[in-house]
Every structure is written in structure tokens, then in C-alpha cells.
Amino acid sequence: MGFVSIETERNMMTKFWKEHSKFATVEEMMLDSNAQELTQHELPEILSLLPSLAASDVLELGAGIGRYTRHLIGKARHVTAVDFMEKFVEKNRKDNSHLGNTEFIQADVTKLDFPKHSFDVVFSNWLLMYLSDQELKSLAEKLLMWLRPGGYLFFRESCFHQSGDCKRDFNPTLYRSPAYYNHLMTSVLQDESEKTEKKCYGFDMVVNKTVQTYVKVKNNQNQLCWLMQKVRRDVVQQHQGGFSTFQEFLDNQQYTRRGILRYEKMFGSGYVSTGGISTTKVRDAEYIGSYIFRAAFWESFECALHSLIVQFEVSDATKRKFPDSTFDVVYSRDTILHIRDKLDLFRKFYSWLKPGGKLLISDYCCGEKPWSPAFQDYVNQRGYILYTPQRYGQFLSEVGFSNVRAEDRTEQFIQVIKAELQRAGEMKEEFIQVNTHLCATSTLHLQPHICMLLEEIIFPFFPSFLFKPHLQTLKTCFTFI
Ligand SMILES: C[S@@+](CC[C@H](N)C(=O)[O-])C[C@H]1O[C@@H](n2cnc3c(N)ncnc32)[C@H](O)[C@@H]1O
């Protein structure tokens, strides 16, 4: 593709919207002939993903005719609604100005400016795909500046390809990949250092998921939305190894692409946990209680996967909010060892579960201290936060769960790991060949680590039945954290 100047690109985007803003209708907003039905379903879905807007100042970018503005006005202290098409702004003002404290601005967002810390929430529904890469980066930096610390950015975009069926003679829209937005948004920084204190801010992901309305109505998985939060990104917040976010630490240490491939080679395709399918699909008559529950979970999960009723989302479990009593089951496999504030997380689990709902966790625990220096080093390097099974169980009881069963499965996992160790030895050559980018020494290094784990880590314990009081039937609704 030839060189296109920033100005030409801007003119093309403006021309595109001039062509699609003649009638100021919902169909023009959504560029879809089925807009009436889509808007009815997607409005509540999108609004449910927003943080509380009570007493907040909201900036809405690319507000159009105000499909969302009217709902934001109802909830926020003040809304600033911006769009660059005159007809859209006029319609928005006419329909919604009487509803509350709102300012309607006709402006191109690339030319917009506000004082630092003006807003608590920035909302945009289909805007960023109408900005060039350079404009997007510059806007992301400004958004960080306009938001107050702890404030939220919500945006929703069409990814990969066009979603609406409206005819377009020319279409300069940029259908990016979700990974592009993830990378760009989490890498912008805003320096707000003061004389006495160095302060830097960035965006942390709260949630990134597909818009279910488009999955259900149009079988379209490419409508994605994001909720991000403005957080500190400086020495105060630094994670081990100098990484500025915990996600970066995990992505670059334990869960590199290479690391995941290594796990899969050991545990089976799709598994990053010891034992792979054998410790996931439990067939253990001895643990009849947990057997029934886990088998029920497994079968429902398989069934849900086949009928495509599973929703996948990238989210930070420590920040994600769900309404109270949303789920029948919360399940987590070998994950919570990464999370510092377990009590806070368990409180969330408790509130998300319906009365009688169940929690099933398997996780790595530890023995009583003192630990050997080698084990202490290993835990430090991984950044794990480990507790004994007893303490873990107490946390769960403290937040309100009843019938807490904390089972120490070390013996079972020692057997599993011994078998894996043997397999690792047998497939050493294949392992090296298949993962040509993995050097031989990394395979050999597996062994001492595993031996060390055998020595001191208490293996996944399964507090199998953790009830919220009051029994209720189990349905197939799972969340993955
Ligand atoms: C697909 S519509 C969505 C409108 C509204 N958010 C909704 O969901 O109903 C995209 C909107 O972004 C506006 N827009 C696109 N580029 C813009 C820019 N650079 N500055 C301001 N508004 C822009 C368009 O005029 C249009 O109203």
C-alpha cells in the first residue's frame, strides 16, 4: 500500500461519516439493517459491563445520536458527549438534553483537549476503529491524562472484519485484532510526577470479551469490548524482575509461549497443570463426593463446549465484578497461588455464587515454615503466594463458606509427577526436536525442579464441596478465572 498522509486518512474518515450521517438513524449508528433488534439486546449487555457511574463525570466519545448517552445521563453526575457529525450531535441534544447534566460537543476527537483529571469514566462504543494507528496512540495517551487515577476506560470495536450489513462504497475503517488494542492500551504511559514524588500511570485490563448479542443474533465473534483501569505504573508498583505489571511478569516468566509449549508437551494439549486430563476428569471412587461433583462439572463443561455456550473472556479476577448471585459454580485450577489477597478473592467468589452454589478449587499449597533455601528461592522467583491447606481452608470459612473440605492430595500428585518425570526422560529427544527452539538444557532443568517440588510443595488440594448455605440445583454456568 502506498503512503497515505495523516491528513488524507483523517479526511477519508470524515468523508465516510458524512456519507453515513444523512438521516441520524439507529441503522446509521450501527451500519446494520437489523439495528433495531441488535440495539435492544446490546444496550443492556454493554451497560452491565460498566463500573458504577454514581457521582461520576463521564466522557462519551463518538456518541452518535445518543443511543448510549441517554443511559449514561441517567446514571452519572455529568456527561460530556462528543461526536464530529453535526446531524448526530443535533439529534443527541434534541432527544437527551432534557434528561440531565450534559454537555454536547461537536468536535473531532483527534483535536480534542481537556484538563488533566477531568473524568472518572471514558466510554466509547465503536470509535477507535475510525482512527489511524498514530491517532489512536495519541488519543490513548490523552485519555490516561484526562482520567482521574483509578478511573475507567470502556471501549468496544469491530475486530478483524466488517460486522454490519450496510452497503459501503468505500470503507476506510481499520478492523484491528484484539491483540493490537491490548498491546497498545497496556503500553501507553502517563508521567504525573510531582516535585516530591515520581508517579507514572498506565491502563490495566479489567475485562476483554466478545459482545454476546452479536454472537447470538449474528453468530459473529468479532465484536469485542474492553474495560481498563488507570493504575500506578512505577517503582511502587513494580513486580519482580522489574516488570511494571503482574501480567507482564507472568507472560515473560512462567507463561511464555515456550513455557506453555513445554507444559503442553508434558501434560497434554491444552493443559498447563500437573496430570493434564487425568487430574481434571476425576474417576476416583474413593472420593465419591468429589467424583460426582467433578464428573458433573466435566460433563457439563464438555457439553457446553460442544453447544458453544461457553463464553471466554480475558479478565483480571481480582478486578472483575459480577453481580451478586450470578453463578451456580465457581471453579479454579492451579491459579490462585499467583494471587496475593486470597481473602478478598474468596469474598468475591462468595458474593458471585447463588445461595447453595459451589466452589471447587485445586491449588498448590505448602508445608509449615521454615522452608529449605532452595524452595524459598523457587517460590520467590515464581512470585507464588502459598499457604498450608489448613490456612487455605480457614480463609474460605472466614468469608462464609460452609462444609469446607481441604484435602491434601500430595500422595496422589507424587505418583502423577513420578510418571511424568519418567515420560519426560523417555521423550527427551522428541521433546527437543519438536520444540527446536527449546534448548536441551531446559529439558534437563525440568528434573531438579520437579524433585524440589516433590520435596516440599503440598500438591493441589481439593476443597471439594464448599457450599454457600441453602441448597440449590446445579446448572451449567461456569466462569473461568
Ligand atoms: C458506529 S457509530 C457509533 C455511535 C454510538 N457510539 C453508538 O454506538 O450508537 C461511530 C460514531 O463515531 C463518530 N466518530 C468517528 N470518528 C470520530 C472522530 N474522529 N471524532 C468524533 N466522532 C467520531 C461517528 O460520527 C459516529 O457517530
The ligand as an SDF file (V2000), in Angstrom:
LIG
                    3D

 27 29  0  0  0  0  0  0  0  0999 V2000
  -20.6350    3.4260   14.6230 C   0  0  0  0  0  0  0  0  0  0  0  0
  -21.0290    4.9820   15.2370 S   0  0  0  0  0  0  0  0  0  0  0  0
  -21.3850    4.6610   16.9020 C   0  0  0  0  0  0  0  0  0  0  0  0
  -22.1360    5.7420   17.5870 C   0  0  0  0  0  0  0  0  0  0  0  0
  -22.5020    5.4580   19.0270 C   0  0  0  0  0  0  0  0  0  0  0  0
  -21.3650    5.2960   19.8410 N   0  0  0  0  0  0  0  0  0  0  0  0
  -23.3840    4.2410   19.0910 C   0  0  0  0  0  0  0  0  0  0  0  0
  -22.8900    3.1660   19.4580 O   0  0  0  0  0  0  0  0  0  0  0  0
  -24.5520    4.3370   18.7810 O   0  0  0  0  0  0  0  0  0  0  0  0
  -19.4610    5.7720   15.2860 C   0  0  0  0  0  0  0  0  0  0  0  0
  -19.5430    7.2130   15.7140 C   0  0  0  0  0  0  0  0  0  0  0  0
  -18.2220    7.7260   15.8610 O   0  0  0  0  0  0  0  0  0  0  0  0
  -18.2200    9.0580   15.3620 C   0  0  0  0  0  0  0  0  0  0  0  0
  -16.8150    9.3800   15.0370 N   0  0  0  0  0  0  0  0  0  0  0  0
  -15.9840    8.6910   14.2270 C   0  0  0  0  0  0  0  0  0  0  0  0
  -14.7950    9.2870   14.1870 N   0  0  0  0  0  0  0  0  0  0  0  0
  -14.8520   10.3480   15.0030 C   0  0  0  0  0  0  0  0  0  0  0  0
  -13.9370   11.3490   15.3860 C   0  0  0  0  0  0  0  0  0  0  0  0
  -12.6930   11.3730   14.8940 N   0  0  0  0  0  0  0  0  0  0  0  0
  -14.3370   12.2970   16.2530 N   0  0  0  0  0  0  0  0  0  0  0  0
  -15.6040   12.2930   16.7570 C   0  0  0  0  0  0  0  0  0  0  0  0
  -16.5140   11.3710   16.4380 N   0  0  0  0  0  0  0  0  0  0  0  0
  -16.1510   10.3990   15.5660 C   0  0  0  0  0  0  0  0  0  0  0  0
  -19.1460    8.9860   14.1770 C   0  0  0  0  0  0  0  0  0  0  0  0
  -19.6150   10.2480   13.7740 O   0  0  0  0  0  0  0  0  0  0  0  0
  -20.2240    8.0890   14.7030 C   0  0  0  0  0  0  0  0  0  0  0  0
  -21.2180    8.8240   15.3510 O   0  0  0  0  0  0  0  0  0  0  0  0
  1  2  1  0
  2  3  1  0
  2 10  1  0
  3  4  1  0
  4  5  1  0
  5  6  1  0
  5  7  1  0
  7  8  2  0
  7  9  1  0
 10 11  1  0
 11 12  1  0
 11 26  1  0
 12 13  1  0
 13 14  1  0
 13 24  1  0
 14 15  1  0
 14 23  1  0
 15 16  2  0
 16 17  1  0
 17 18  1  0
 17 23  2  0
 18 19  1  0
 18 20  2  0
 20 21  1  0
 21 22  2  0
 22 23  1  0
 24 25  1  0
 24 26  1  0
 26 27  1  0
M  CHG  2   2   1   9  -1
M  END
$$$$
